Amino acid sequence: MTTTPKPSGMSETLRSGIGIALPDDSGRALANASEAWFSAATECQREMIGFVSIRLEKDAETTREMMGCKNLTDVAAIQSRWIQETLRDYNSEISKLMTICTKSANGGLGSRE
């Protein structure tokens, strides 16, 4: 998913350095760093909200499957599959979040592909 953050009033204020009593270069650097942090935090929140939504759907489906089982062997098989899938999903999500943070730290959040 490619997103291009729209400048907000807050980011414009940060970029302009209004209210920051620092030398011009330091004020701009601080404003740019703050904007990058806010952008990364927003992108992480979007990613996590999407992830939680998908995981809740999968968890609900697994619960429905287990409730329809006639024996404990089937329940155990479904639960085993659920554990493996959940671990894969969380591992993948951590990787996505780390990528967002790394790109932000390297100054490239806006160029995500």
N, C-alpha and C positions, 0 to 999 in steps of 0.2 A: 504494500500500500504506500503510495507516494503522497506526502502531504507537504504543502508549502504554507508555513505559518504566516498569517496576516499580521501586519504590524498593529499593535493595539496602542491605545493612548498611553498605557504604561510604558511600552517599549519605546515609543517616541520620546517620552519624558526621560527615560533612562539614556537614550542615545544623545539627547540634547545636553544632558548633564545638569539640568535645572535642579537646584537645591543641593547640589554636591559641591562642597567647598574644597575641591582638590585642584591641583594644576591641570590644565586642559588635557594633556595626554593621559594622565592618570585617571581623570574623570571619565574620559571616553573608554579607556581600557576597562574600568570598573563597570561602566554601563554595558559594554559589549559582553563582558563575562556574565553579568547578571541576566542579560537577555538570553544568552546561550543556556544558562542554567534553567531559566523559566521555560524555555522552549523544550529542553530535554525532559524536564519534569512533566510537562504537559503531554509530550509524546509517550512517556512511560505510563502515565495514567491512562491514556487512551488504549494502549496495548494491554495493560492489566485488566481494564474493564471488559475488553473483548475476550480476553482469555478466561476470565471468571465466568462470563456468560456461556461460553462454549463448554467449560468444565461442568457447570451446573446442568446443562442439557444432557451431557454424557452421563453424569451421575444419576440423574433422574431416570434415564433410559435403562441403566444398569439395575437400578432398584426395581423398575417394572419387570425386567427380565427375571430377576431373582424371585420376585413375588409369584411369578408364574411357574416356577420350578416344582416338580413333583417329588424330588429327592435331594438329599444333601450333596451328593456327588455333582449334580448339575450346578448347585449353588456355589460349591467350591471352585468349579471350573470357571464360572462367570466371574467370581471374585478374583481369581488368579489373573484372568485376562484384564479385569478392571485395574488391578494393581500395576501390571506391566504398562498398560496404556497411560495411566495417570503419571507414572514416573517418567515415561517418554515425553508426555505433554509438558510437565513441569520443567524438565531438562531443556526442552526446546524453548520454552518461555523465558527461562533464565538467560539462554543464549541470545534471544532477541533483545531483552532488556540490556544486557551487557553491550551488545552492538550499538544500541541507541546511545548509551552512556559513553562508549569509546569514541563514536563519531562526534558526539558533542564536545568531548574533551579535546579532540583533534581539530575542532572548528568546522566540521563538515556535516552538521545535522541537516541543514537545508538541502543538501545534495543527496539525500537517501534515495536509493532506487528500489 
